[in-house]
């Protein structure tokens, strides 16, 4: 939590605001801001979201998961096949038979089969 405290303090200081001024802007008390910045208490989600919006930064940055203010960029690759097949042993065996891990087109085939299974499940 100390990392979050340091980020919040650094953000406030980066725009030359006092604890009292930023507290007034977010609708909190100066004492609360002081506790958040010193790691004495955890800010509620509402306050963290306010910081993210006010400073136009990501929650990843606030939580020190990245040094990039815009946050980490992810590729969404859900494990749909595993979710669909986890309770169906025969379907899992079928899906596994469809793919050759050494084949360069294996990933594309997996995507197509995933889409088909998703449509079938609707």
DOLOTI-917539 format. One record per residue: chain; x negated, y, z of N, C-alpha, C, O, CB in turn; residue number from 1; residue in three letters. Coordinates in nm, 4 decimals, padded with zeros to 6 digits. Each point is the difference from the previous one (the first is absolute). Glycine has a CB too. Example, Ala and Ser with C-alpha at 12.3 -4.5 7.8 and 13.67 -1.06 7.14 Angstrom:
BEGIN
(A (-01.3190 -00.5690 00.7800) (00.0890 00.1190 00.0000) (-00.0900 00.1200 00.0000) (-00.1036 -00.0019 00.0665) (00.2928 -00.1154 00.0581) 1 ALA)
(A (-00.1542 00.2223 -00.1966) (-00.0820 00.1190 00.0060) (00.0770 00.1090 00.0730) (-00.0509 00.1108 00.0169) (-00.0675 -00.1736 -00.2314) 2 SER)
end
This chain:
BEGIN
(A (-00.0822 -00.1194 00.0000) (00.0822 00.1194 00.0000) (-00.0867 00.1259 00.0000) (00.0446 00.1087 -00.0368) (00.1357 -00.2349 00.1574) 1 UNK)
(A (-00.3047 00.1081 -00.0784) (-00.0902 00.1144 00.0037) (-00.0243 00.0553 -00.1401) (-00.0176 00.1206 -00.0174) (-00.0908 -00.2150 00.2224) 2 UNK)
(A (00.1074 00.0061 -00.3048) (-00.0187 00.0451 -00.1384) (00.1151 00.0903 -00.0440) (-00.0215 00.1016 -00.0662) (-00.1051 -00.3127 00.0152) 3 UNK)
(A (00.2484 00.1733 00.0882) (00.1169 00.0823 -00.0337) (-00.0125 00.1359 00.0686) (00.0262 00.1036 -00.0612) (00.1189 -00.3104 00.0350) 4 UNK)
(A (-00.1848 00.2060 00.1526) (-00.0159 00.1248 00.0739) (-00.1005 00.0916 -00.0700) (00.0239 00.1199 -00.0144) (00.0316 -00.2400 00.2289) 5 UNK)
(A (-00.1664 00.0637 -00.2571) (-00.1020 00.0795 -00.0685) (00.0529 00.0552 -00.1325) (-00.0276 00.1145 -00.0356) (-00.1513 -00.2542 00.1436) 6 UNK)
(A (00.2554 00.0573 -00.1808) (00.0558 00.0479 -00.1271) (00.0961 00.1159 00.0216) (-00.0045 00.0997 -00.0721) (-00.0200 -00.3293 -00.0225) 7 UNK)
(A (00.1114 00.2161 00.1942) (00.0977 00.1064 00.0252) (-00.0704 00.1296 00.0379) (00.0365 00.1072 -00.0484) (00.1320 -00.2784 00.1217) 8 UNK)
(A (-00.2679 00.1619 00.0121) (-00.0752 00.1193 00.0396) (-00.0731 00.0601 -00.1200) (00.0008 00.1215 -00.0197) (-00.0282 -00.2156 00.2516) 9 UNK)
(A (-00.0354 00.0084 -00.3113) (-00.0716 00.0481 -00.1176) (00.0916 00.0687 -00.0998) (-00.0368 00.1015 -00.0591) (-00.1260 -00.2844 00.0916) 10 UNK)
(A (00.2816 00.1282 -00.0513) (00.0962 00.0613 -00.0912) (00.0398 00.1390 00.0496) (00.0023 00.0963 -00.0767) (00.0825 -00.3245 00.0121) 11 UNK)
(A (-00.0540 00.2368 00.1919) (00.0402 00.1295 00.0577) (-00.1125 00.1022 -00.0137) (00.0223 00.1139 -00.0409) (00.1293 -00.2323 00.2036) 12 UNK)
(A (-00.2706 00.0763 -00.1285) (-00.1140 00.0916 -00.0060) (-00.0335 00.0399 -00.1436) (-00.0518 00.1091 -00.0236) (-00.0366 -00.2128 00.2327) 13 UNK)
(A (00.1179 00.0152 -00.3054) (-00.0325 00.0301 -00.1400) (00.0771 00.1206 -00.0539) (-00.0414 00.0623 -00.0978) (-00.0070 -00.3041 00.0649) 14 UNK)
(A (00.1605 00.2742 00.0973) (00.0784 00.1157 -00.0433) (00.0019 00.1099 00.1062) (00.0820 00.0916 -00.0041) (00.0589 -00.2442 -00.1353) 15 UNK)
(A (-00.2325 00.1407 00.2334) (-00.0181 00.1024 00.1051) (00.1273 00.0319 00.0784) (00.0316 00.1164 00.0249) (-00.2107 -00.0213 -00.1653) 16 UNK)
(A (00.2511 -00.2001 00.1787) (00.1185 00.0201 00.0839) (-00.0332 -00.0393 00.1431) (-00.0750 -00.0947 00.0237) (00.2293 00.0516 -00.2198) 17 UNK)
(A (-00.0987 00.1157 00.2898) (-00.0147 -00.0369 00.1411) (00.0966 -00.1146 00.0304) (00.0933 -00.0270 -00.0755) (-00.1627 00.2646 00.1393) 18 UNK)
(A (00.0443 -00.3034 00.0480) (00.0930 -00.1053 00.0419) (00.1392 00.0578 00.0230) (00.1000 -00.0634 -00.0335) (-00.2899 -00.0638 00.1387) 19 UNK)
(A (00.1963 00.2462 -00.0487) (00.1297 00.0635 00.0262) (00.0745 00.0294 -00.1296) (00.1211 -00.0206 -00.0088) (-00.2147 00.1207 00.2180) 20 UNK)
(A (00.0206 -00.0519 -00.3099) (00.0640 00.0354 -00.1273) (00.0508 -00.1252 -00.0729) (00.1122 -00.0009 -00.0506) (-00.2621 00.2034 00.0333) 21 UNK)
(A (00.0680 -00.3075 00.0120) (00.0456 -00.1206 -00.0708) (00.1141 -00.0665 00.0768) (00.0903 -00.0583 -00.0600) (-00.3217 00.0246 -00.0360) 22 UNK)
(A (00.2270 00.0427 00.2283) (00.1096 -00.0543 00.0809) (00.1304 00.0715 -00.0328) (00.1046 -00.0633 -00.0142) (-00.2666 00.0046 00.1977) 23 UNK)
(A (00.1552 00.1911 -00.1954) (00.1201 00.0775 -00.0333) (00.0517 -00.0374 -00.1380) (00.1210 -00.0092 -00.0207) (-00.2021 00.1974 00.1650) 24 UNK)
(A (-00.0089 -00.2095 -00.2379) (00.0421 -00.0364 -00.1357) (00.0700 -00.1356 -00.0048) (00.0960 -00.0185 -00.0748) (-00.2863 00.1526 -00.0133) 25 UNK)
(A (00.1414 -00.2293 00.1688) (00.0585 -00.1345 -00.0039) (00.1110 -00.0210 00.1018) (00.0638 -00.1053 00.0026) (-00.2820 00.0240 -00.0819) 26 UNK)
(A (00.2411 00.1821 00.1634) (00.1064 -00.0129 00.1000) (-00.0412 -00.0829 00.1195) (00.0818 -00.0718 00.0574) (00.0815 00.0940 -00.2392) 27 UNK)
(A (-00.2909 -00.0128 00.2200) (-00.0512 -00.0727 00.1156) (-00.0610 00.1014 00.0966) (00.0072 00.1207 -00.0230) (-00.0515 -00.3305 -00.1163) 28 UNK)
(A (-00.0145 00.1609 00.2454) (-00.0676 00.0884 00.0945) (-00.1503 -00.0056 -00.0229) (-00.0529 -00.0960 -00.0561) (00.2372 00.0629 00.2248) 29 UNK)
(A (-00.2515 00.1387 -00.1239) (-00.1459 00.0037 -00.0113) (-00.0605 -00.1145 00.0813) (-00.0996 -00.0592 -00.0415) (00.1041 00.3109 00.0085) 30 UNK)
(A (00.0540 -00.2831 00.1471) (-00.0506 -00.1094 00.0845) (00.0082 -00.1338 -00.0741) (-00.0903 -00.0829 00.0114) (00.1619 00.2091 00.1954) 31 UNK)
(A (00.0359 -00.1469 -00.2820) (00.0139 -00.1236 -00.0785) (-00.1087 -00.0096 -00.1061) (-00.0632 -00.1044 -00.0160) (00.3105 00.1074 00.0557) 32 UNK)
(A (-00.2686 00.1061 -00.1118) (-00.1037 00.0024 -00.1035) (-00.1358 -00.0291 00.0632) (-00.0801 -00.0746 -00.0564) (00.2136 00.2408 -00.0802) 33 UNK)
(A (-00.1591 -00.1084 00.2519) (-00.1262 -00.0238 00.0704) (-00.0163 -00.1485 00.0338) (-00.1075 -00.0569 -00.0190) (00.1173 00.2904 00.1140) 34 UNK)
(A (00.0969 -00.2957 -00.0453) (-00.0068 -00.1436 00.0328) (-00.0219 -00.0844 -00.1247) (-00.0765 -00.0963 00.0039) (00.2268 00.1356 00.1920) 35 UNK)
(A (-00.0838 -00.0047 -00.3080) (-00.0191 -00.0746 -00.1253) (-00.1444 00.0117 -00.0475) (-00.0607 -00.0988 -00.0414) (00.3015 00.1385 -00.0206) 36 UNK)
(A (-00.2950 00.0809 00.0680) (-00.1346 00.0246 -00.0517) (-00.1098 -00.0563 00.0896) (-00.1117 -00.0233 -00.0462) (00.2003 00.2274 -00.0615) 37 UNK)
(A (-00.0583 -00.2257 00.2333) (-00.0984 -00.0573 00.0922) (00.0197 -00.1498 00.0199) (-00.0716 -00.0625 00.0782) (00.0591 00.2828 00.0359) 38 UNK)
(A (00.1088 -00.2773 -00.1842) (00.0244 -00.1436 00.0089) (00.0625 -00.0436 00.1308) (-00.0057 -00.1177 00.0355) (-00.1839 00.0880 -00.1858) 39 UNK)
(A (00.2492 00.1231 00.2221) (00.0633 -00.0325 00.1275) (00.1396 -00.0572 -00.0174) (00.0509 -00.0697 00.0878) (-00.1841 00.2496 00.0167) 40 UNK)
(A (00.1947 -00.1502 -00.2181) (00.1296 -00.0590 -00.0319) (00.0112 -00.0142 -00.1514) (-00.0638 00.0722 -00.0766) (00.1695 00.0284 00.2850) 41 UNK)
(A (-00.0237 -00.1947 -00.2480) (00.0206 -00.0249 -00.1427) (00.1134 00.0862 -00.0515) (00.1079 00.0031 00.0593) (-00.1919 -00.2382 -00.0342) 42 UNK)
(A (00.0606 00.3054 -00.1355) (00.1090 00.0797 -00.0556) (00.1093 -00.0903 -00.0566) (-00.0294 -00.1053 -00.0567) (-00.1328 00.2902 00.0043) 43 UNK)
(A (00.2873 -00.1444 00.0674) (00.1080 -00.0791 -00.0588) (-00.0066 00.0061 -00.1531) (-00.0612 00.0901 -00.0574) (00.2054 -00.0459 00.2607) 44 UNK)
(A (-00.0812 -00.1401 -00.2665) (00.0013 -00.0087 -00.1460) (00.0480 00.1300 -00.0627) (-00.0536 00.0431 -00.1020) (00.0940 -00.2888 00.1191) 45 UNK)
(A (00.0596 00.3081 00.0426) (00.0538 00.1267 -00.0509) (-00.1106 00.1058 -00.0112) (-00.0049 00.0747 -00.0978) (00.2289 -00.1293 00.2010) 46 UNK)
(A (-00.3113 00.0608 -00.0044) (-00.1097 00.0964 00.0011) (-00.1043 -00.0371 -00.1056) (-00.0499 00.0874 -00.0708) (00.0892 -00.0436 00.3164) 47 UNK)
(A (-00.0722 -00.1717 -00.2564) (-00.0974 -00.0439 -00.1010) (00.0505 00.0308 -00.1409) (-00.0768 00.0431 -00.0860) (-00.0021 -00.2253 00.2412) 48 UNK)
(A (00.2064 00.1601 -00.1778) (00.0580 00.0320 -00.1312) (-00.0041 00.1507 -00.0250) (-00.0225 00.0442 -00.1127) (00.1724 -00.2466 00.1283) 49 UNK)
(A (-00.1282 00.2804 00.0892) (-00.0087 00.1448 -00.0152) (-00.1403 00.0408 -00.0440) (-00.0150 00.0809 -00.0915) (00.1927 -00.0513 00.2670) 50 UNK)
(A (-00.2793 -00.0842 -00.1117) (-00.1385 00.0296 -00.0395) (-00.0233 -00.0384 -00.1462) (-00.0583 00.0771 -00.0763) (-00.0185 -00.1137 00.3142) 51 UNK)
(A (00.1219 -00.0819 -00.2763) (-00.0198 -00.0455 -00.1384) (00.0657 00.0958 -00.0985) (-00.0591 00.0342 -00.1024) (00.0499 -00.2721 00.1818) 52 UNK)
(A (00.1297 00.2809 -00.0494) (00.0703 00.0924 -00.0891) (-00.0626 00.1394 00.0017) (-00.0206 00.0608 -00.1051) (00.2304 -00.1913 00.1426) 53 UNK)
(A (-00.2394 00.1798 00.0803) (-00.0531 00.1354 00.0128) (-00.1357 00.0144 -00.0689) (-00.0253 00.0992 -00.0684) (00.1487 -00.0759 00.2845) 54 UNK)
(A (-00.2098 -00.1220 -00.1979) (-00.1343 00.0064 -00.0575) (-00.0082 -00.0687 -00.1368) (-00.1063 -00.0025 -00.0621) (00.0146 00.0077 00.2942) 55 UNK)
(A (00.2029 -00.0603 -00.2783) (00.0067 -00.0697 -00.1289) (-00.1074 -00.1087 -00.0092) (-00.0816 -00.0022 -00.0921) (00.1730 00.2110 -00.0148) 56 UNK)
(A (-00.0883 -00.2979 00.2048) (-00.0950 -00.1105 00.0066) (00.0766 -00.1294 00.0246) (00.1191 00.0013 00.0311) (-00.3019 00.1519 00.0557) 57 UNK)
(A (00.1126 -00.2636 -00.1013) (00.0635 -00.1304 00.0203) (-00.0127 -00.0450 00.1456) (-00.0854 00.0479 00.0746) (00.0358 -00.1080 -00.3138) 58 UNK)
(A (00.1351 -00.0314 00.2765) (-00.0102 -00.0612 00.1323) (-00.1282 -00.0836 00.0084) (-00.0572 -00.0139 00.1081) (00.3104 00.0097 -00.0865) 59 UNK)
(A (-00.2985 -00.0510 -00.1333) (-00.1278 -00.0717 -00.0013) (-00.1117 00.0901 00.0497) (-00.0867 -00.0436 00.0758) (00.1661 -00.0981 -00.2669) 60 UNK)
(A (-00.0775 00.2659 00.1491) (-00.1028 00.0951 00.0420) (00.0124 00.0291 00.1495) (-00.1002 00.0000 00.0714) (00.0984 00.1017 -00.3022) 61 UNK)
(A (00.1226 -00.0773 00.2779) (00.0205 00.0285 00.1424) (-00.0485 -00.1164 00.0851) (-00.0609 00.0208 00.1049) (00.2580 00.1243 -00.1611) 62 UNK)
(A (-00.1706 -00.2671 00.0116) (-00.0389 -00.1186 00.0765) (-00.1438 -00.0432 -00.0272) (-00.0426 -00.1070 00.0433) (00.2800 00.0360 -00.0475) 63 UNK)
(A (-00.3115 00.1547 -00.0674) (-00.1421 -00.0235 -00.0285) (-00.0240 -00.1311 -00.0745) (-00.1022 -00.0658 00.0195) (00.0468 00.1966 00.1844) 64 UNK)
(A (00.1500 -00.1675 -00.2889) (-00.0184 -00.1183 -00.0842) (-00.0781 00.0352 -00.1250) (-00.0486 -00.0879 -00.0713) (00.2619 -00.0085 00.1584) 65 UNK)
(A (-00.2250 00.2260 -00.1132) (-00.0727 00.0478 -00.1163) (-00.0493 00.1416 00.0268) (00.0527 00.0709 00.0857) (00.0854 -00.2172 -00.2394) 66 UNK)
(A (-00.2384 00.1848 00.0799) (-00.0482 00.1385 00.0068) (00.0672 00.0857 -00.1066) (-00.0247 00.1204 -00.0074) (-00.1956 -00.2011 00.0971) 67 UNK)
(A (00.3044 00.0200 -00.1715) (00.0703 00.0688 -00.1079) (00.1317 00.0570 00.0536) (00.0866 -00.0771 00.0415) (-00.1922 -00.0764 -00.2148) 68 UNK)
(A (00.1230 00.2851 00.1737) (00.1258 00.0569 00.0508) (00.1239 -00.0525 -00.0735) (00.1082 -00.0066 00.0583) (-00.2365 00.2103 00.0041) 69 UNK)
(A (00.1132 -00.2410 -00.1901) (00.1160 -00.0527 -00.0730) (00.0292 -00.1448 00.0355) (00.1012 -00.0550 -00.0436) (-00.1528 00.2117 -00.1414) 70 UNK)
(A (-00.0350 -00.2188 00.2629) (00.0234 -00.1360 00.0469) (-00.0598 -00.1049 -00.0905) (-00.0618 00.0299 -00.1022) (00.2675 00.0505 00.2066) 71 UNK)
(A (-00.1855 -00.2035 -00.0641) (-00.0453 -00.1125 -00.0812) (00.0994 -00.0196 -00.1125) (00.1196 00.0242 00.0164) (-00.2340 -00.1345 00.1810) 72 UNK)
(A (00.0655 00.0674 -00.3092) (00.0877 -00.0311 -00.1124) (00.0048 -00.1509 -00.0152) (-00.1034 -00.0661 -00.0098) (00.0497 00.2856 -00.1069) 73 UNK)
(A (00.1724 -00.2722 00.1149) (00.0191 -00.1444 -00.0046) (00.0672 -00.0419 -00.1297) (00.0791 00.0739 -00.0585) (-00.0637 -00.0788 00.3075) 74 UNK)
(A (-00.0490 -00.1149 -00.2916) (00.0755 -00.0634 -00.1069) (00.0997 -00.0921 00.0677) (-00.0371 -00.0841 00.0819) (-00.1560 00.0982 -00.2506) 75 UNK)
(A (00.3167 00.0020 00.1348) (00.1045 -00.0819 00.0600) (00.0017 -00.1362 -00.0685) (00.0368 -00.0108 -00.1170) (00.1002 00.2164 00.1745) 76 UNK)
(A (-00.1761 -00.3076 00.0143) (-00.0002 -00.1361 -00.0529) (00.0662 -00.0911 00.1036) (-00.0683 -00.0686 00.0761) (-00.1440 00.1114 -00.2131) 77 UNK)
(A (00.3437 -00.0428 00.1390) (00.0681 -00.0824 00.0995) (-00.0237 -00.1485 -00.0248) (-00.0209 -00.0438 -00.1132) (00.1943 00.2219 00.1376) 78 UNK)
(A (-00.1697 -00.2516 00.0810) (-00.0195 -00.1446 -00.0073) (00.1359 -00.0668 -00.0177) (00.0408 -00.0831 00.0811) (-00.2492 00.0961 00.0642) 79 UNK)
(A (00.2778 00.0247 -00.2528) (00.1372 -00.0455 -00.0229) (00.0070 -00.1510 -00.0162) (00.0870 -00.0649 00.0581) (-00.0356 00.2837 -00.1649) 80 UNK)
(A (-00.1412 -00.2740 00.0293) (00.0063 -00.1441 -00.0244) (-00.0127 -00.0752 00.1311) (00.0744 -00.0951 00.0237) (-00.1719 00.1261 -00.2529) 81 UNK)
(A (00.0043 00.0098 00.3154) (-00.0170 -00.0676 00.1279) (00.1250 00.0135 00.0852) (00.0402 -00.0951 00.0670) (-00.2860 00.1375 -00.0777) 82 UNK)
(A (00.3077 00.0757 00.0086) (00.1206 00.0221 00.0794) (00.1154 -00.0857 -00.0504) (00.0760 -00.0567 00.0786) (-00.1522 00.2901 -00.0308) 83 UNK)
(A (00.0882 -00.2420 -00.1802) (00.1093 -00.0776 -00.0589) (-00.0210 -00.1490 00.0216) (00.0950 -00.0746 00.0237) (-00.0613 00.2537 -00.1948) 84 UNK)
(A (-00.1593 -00.2215 00.1627) (-00.0270 -00.1438 00.0025) (-00.0355 -00.0549 00.1372) (-00.0188 -00.1209 00.0130) (-00.0561 00.1449 -00.2440) 85 UNK)
(A (00.0652 00.0580 00.3321) (-00.0479 -00.0489 00.1286) (00.0899 -00.1083 00.0600) (-00.0493 -00.0871 00.0717) (-00.0523 00.3102 -00.0352) 86 UNK)
(A (00.2299 -00.2196 -00.0638) (00.0906 -00.1000 00.0551) (00.0354 -00.1088 -00.1016) (00.0756 -00.0917 00.0323) (00.0154 00.2676 00.1188) 87 UNK)
(A (-00.1428 -00.1675 -00.2699) (00.0352 -00.0950 -00.1039) (-00.1270 -00.0668 -00.0529) (-00.0683 00.0542 -00.0869) (00.2727 00.0825 00.0253) 88 UNK)
(A (-00.2350 -00.2545 00.1149) (-00.1244 -00.0692 -00.0333) (-00.0074 -00.0341 -00.1490) (-00.1058 00.0142 -00.0613) (00.0999 -00.1075 00.2937) 89 UNK)
(A (00.1160 00.0488 -00.2905) (-00.0010 -00.0363 -00.1422) (-00.0258 00.1223 -00.0884) (-00.0758 -00.0082 -00.0966) (00.2349 -00.1800 00.1458) 90 UNK)
(A (-00.0971 00.2999 -00.0169) (-00.0200 00.1214 -00.0785) (-00.1449 00.0476 00.0135) (-00.0593 00.0463 -00.0975) (00.3025 00.0171 00.1292) 91 UNK)
(A (-00.3006 -00.0745 00.0891) (-00.1394 00.0382 00.0205) (-00.0917 -00.0879 -00.0857) (-00.0936 00.0503 -00.0621) (00.1472 00.0264 00.2976) 92 UNK)
(A (-00.0277 -00.2049 -00.2389) (-00.0824 -00.0889 -00.0824) (00.0115 00.0367 -00.1477) (-00.0992 -00.0021 -00.0729) (00.1288 -00.1813 00.2420) 93 UNK)
(A (00.0912 00.2169 -00.2128) (00.0208 00.0392 -00.1383) (-00.0802 00.1256 -00.0337) (-00.0688 00.0052 -00.1020) (00.2976 -00.1077 00.1089) 94 UNK)
(A (-00.2194 00.2033 00.0796) (-00.0715 00.1248 -00.0244) (-00.1504 -00.0256 -00.0035) (-00.0699 00.0526 -00.0866) (00.2548 00.0777 00.1983) 95 UNK)
(A (-00.2345 -00.2104 -00.0187) (-00.1431 -00.0296 00.0031) (-00.0456 -00.0723 -00.1267) (-00.1118 00.0219 -00.0466) (00.1240 -00.0338 00.2959) 96 UNK)
(A (00.0723 -00.0729 -00.3047) (-00.0359 -00.0730 -00.1224) (-00.0075 00.0940 -00.1211) (-00.0686 -00.0299 -00.0977) (00.1782 -00.1763 00.1919) 97 UNK)
(A (-00.0411 00.3165 -00.0878) (00.0080 00.0911 -00.1143) (-00.1275 00.0806 -00.0229) (-00.0177 00.0588 -00.1067) (00.2603 -00.0452 00.1485) 98 UNK)
(A (-00.3300 -00.0103 00.0557) (-00.1136 00.0910 -00.0095) (-00.1326 -00.0715 00.0085) (-00.0207 -00.0879 00.0837) (00.1612 00.2626 00.0154) 99 UNK)
(A (-00.2298 -00.1350 -00.1875) (-00.1386 -00.0440 00.0038) (-00.0801 00.1162 00.0561) (-00.0133 00.1027 -00.0664) (00.0412 -00.2632 -00.1322) 100 UNK)
(A (-00.0820 00.1468 00.3196) (-00.0701 00.1125 00.0620) (-00.1176 00.0533 -00.0823) (-00.0385 00.1158 00.0159) (00.1067 -00.2102 00.2013) 101 UNK)
(A (-00.1252 00.0117 -00.3044) (-00.1136 00.0459 -00.0802) (00.0434 00.0701 -00.1282) (-00.0830 00.0552 -00.0722) (-00.0501 -00.2422 00.1662) 102 UNK)
(A (00.2625 00.1846 -00.1220) (00.0505 00.0611 -00.1232) (00.0123 00.1513 00.0155) (00.0505 00.0475 00.1017) (00.0733 -00.2593 -00.1554) 103 UNK)
(A (-00.1698 00.2887 -00.0469) (00.0121 00.1461 00.0081) (00.1443 00.0491 -00.0111) (00.0281 00.1139 00.0375) (-00.2552 -00.0991 -00.1352) 104 UNK)
(A (00.3174 -00.0956 00.0485) (00.1396 00.0428 -00.0126) (00.0847 -00.0465 00.1176) (00.1204 00.0253 00.0039) (-00.1457 -00.0311 -00.2512) 105 UNK)
(A (-00.0356 -00.0606 00.3408) (00.0726 -00.0544 00.1139) (00.0781 00.1069 00.0764) (00.1158 -00.0220 00.0356) (-00.2901 -00.1542 -00.0187) 106 UNK)
(A (00.1126 00.2910 00.0085) (00.0667 00.1055 00.0749) (00.1229 00.0512 -00.0747) (00.1040 00.0239 00.0613) (-00.3238 00.0397 00.0408) 107 UNK)
(A (00.2089 -00.0466 -00.2331) (00.1134 00.0471 -00.0798) (00.1133 -00.1026 00.0035) (00.1168 00.0364 00.0138) (-00.2737 00.0935 -00.1634) 108 UNK)
(A (00.1228 -00.2562 00.1372) (00.1016 -00.1056 00.0068) (00.0689 00.0020 00.1368) (00.1215 -00.0171 00.0093) (-00.2542 -00.1244 -00.1726) 109 UNK)
(A (00.0561 00.1620 00.2663) (00.0547 00.0053 00.1351) (00.0994 00.1167 00.0119) (00.1059 -00.0144 00.0612) (-00.3194 -00.0880 00.0314) 110 UNK)
(A (00.1796 00.2159 -00.1503) (00.0898 00.1155 00.0021) (00.1311 -00.0295 -00.0724) (00.1079 00.0330 00.0492) (-00.3072 00.1175 -00.0402) 111 UNK)
(A (00.1888 -00.2132 -00.1268) (00.1199 -00.0320 -00.0782) (00.0885 -00.0970 00.0772) (00.1214 00.0186 00.0075) (-00.2482 00.0184 -00.2222) 112 UNK)
(A (00.0659 -00.1408 00.2721) (00.0779 -00.0968 00.0768) (00.0630 00.0670 00.1221) (00.1139 -00.0300 00.0358) (-00.2654 -00.1554 -00.1145) 113 UNK)
(A (00.0781 00.2747 00.1416) (00.0539 00.0730 00.1147) (00.1238 00.0798 -00.0398) (00.1010 -00.0021 00.0702) (-00.3315 00.0158 00.0288) 114 UNK)
(A (00.2223 00.0557 -00.2105) (00.1156 00.0773 -00.0470) (00.1190 -00.0914 -00.0274) (00.1135 00.0322 00.0353) (-00.2686 00.1383 -00.1349) 115 UNK)
(A (00.1287 -00.2829 00.0372) (00.1083 -00.0943 -00.0298) (00.0644 -00.0509 00.1287) (00.1225 -00.0081 00.0088) (-00.2398 -00.0595 -00.2207) 116 UNK)
(A (00.0364 00.0337 00.3109) (00.0530 -00.0491 00.1259) (00.0790 00.1081 00.0735) (00.1024 -00.0282 00.0623) (-00.2944 -00.1309 -00.0480) 117 UNK)
(A (00.1435 00.2831 -00.0223) (00.0723 00.1102 00.0619) (00.1371 00.0197 -00.0643) (00.0998 00.0184 00.0697) (-00.3183 00.0904 -00.0152) 118 UNK)
(A (00.2229 -00.1128 -00.1859) (00.1264 00.0173 -00.0709) (00.0950 -00.1144 00.0314) (00.1207 00.0202 00.0139) (-00.2393 00.1035 -00.1963) 119 UNK)
(A (00.0643 -00.2420 00.1934) (00.0821 -00.1185 00.0292) (00.0594 00.0100 00.1410) (00.1119 -00.0450 00.0246) (-00.2556 -00.0951 -00.1794) 120 UNK)
(A (00.0668 00.1998 00.2469) (00.0450 00.0108 00.1395) (00.1058 00.1054 00.0225) (00.0602 00.0045 00.1073) (-00.2820 -00.0805 -00.0418) 121 UNK)
(A (00.2463 00.1611 -00.1639) (00.0981 00.1102 00.0165) (00.1405 -00.0488 -00.0126) (00.0939 00.0788 00.0112) (-00.2580 00.0797 -00.1006) 122 UNK)
end
